[in-house]
């Protein structure tokens, strides 16, 4: 068991996402920052399908009944056990030892993985929490969650992965699928401007302010969407969809953030700048391959 | 029928087979989604005239995925794999937009209700919210553009119309459709074996209660 002593502003169990219910209109949910989530699992030796805990705010404090390898990832996060230990590092925690996640000023979504993974019951084929439809719930102080058998020995502790450049305001995107619904000028504005992250951003979307990007036609026939899609509603302020996005949408998608950079969009804080640079699909696949290679190297 | 296959990021494709709401196009989208999922490449999301096909680009080369999506879209024939059901939705016509919608349609409230309850609709697809089913088509006399300013809160069970379509809100949520009534039916319940009450392809009928 992992016992939650304090549950921060909001902490939820997430696995990679509930992709089997999109056709019933159920958002995928899963981690807002998929790279940090996958890294946390890789650090502790879990399968990519294992569930971990997504944490917003602080304080988040817990203990495990038995000894475990644990890791915290995300933007500006660290662990405090006996000492303060940097994020993105596999750490050995003793049985019953109290561990606190240290969320810095720039932290937004943190991920705590425990070797063996969180093994709460699945709902509709997944452990991903989607609060609006009450698929799972927010964790509370006093919760005890089951965890799987520890799969790696404690010598794993000390392994690290490199965090992405969360300070970098530039993210890579593939234009389309509705790029032709925008004029060349609008596309140029989109690719050359600096946008600001709006305070209303959440797990559903990173909402942006800045110059308006005007579509030729305001709405499209509703179509399926995915995390990373940059929708442009008729008002002209782009929205980058994240984990809790609706399965379908009615606004043209000017570009799609490459999977490797999606977490950096989610981790942007209100008021921070964001710029888009266009890349070809091959580059996006290569970035994904590098990611998996980094995980394989510490397996 | 023209088929276009577009990049949707590096891990998905968007197949478009039309640009209007038409029952035969909708069923063909569903057939394409079924075929993609049956091939084991990943999840698919069909809508009116397009399908999103997801895949892992490290397991399936994106160019190969495109070829396959194209071929499969050409071959896909809309066959009902599951027999269509007819589901009745007991409805009280008491929504806040009932009178205004009747007025904008040039109908009396009774005529509007008779027009809405008087026909069978097809469930096109689900999206927007868990269990939210896009159904149509409305009697063309019903004129109901989306609200210019969506409501911040529509209650679960609200029966709504917009742009030729009708739906029931499964959860309390923001919403831009015009509300003409409500039902007590639970549209989405994760504890049910099939959580969404409606599935694409079903026929539905609103019954005055």
Interface residues (C-beta under 8 A of the other chain):
Chain A: X19 X20 X21 X22 X23 X24 X25 X26 X27 X123 X124 X130 X132 X133 X134 X135 X174 X176 X177 X221 X222 X223 X224 X225 X226 X228 X229 X246 X247 X248 X249 X253 X256 X257 X258 X259 X281 X284 X285 X288 X289 X292
Chain B: X6 X7 X8 X9 X10 X11 X12 X14 X16 X19 X20 X21 X33 X42 X43 X44 X45 X46 X47 X48 X49 X50 X51 X52 X54 X57 X58 X62 X125 X126 X127 X128 X129 X130 X131 X132 X133 X134 X170 X171 X173 X188 X190 X195 X196 X199 X200
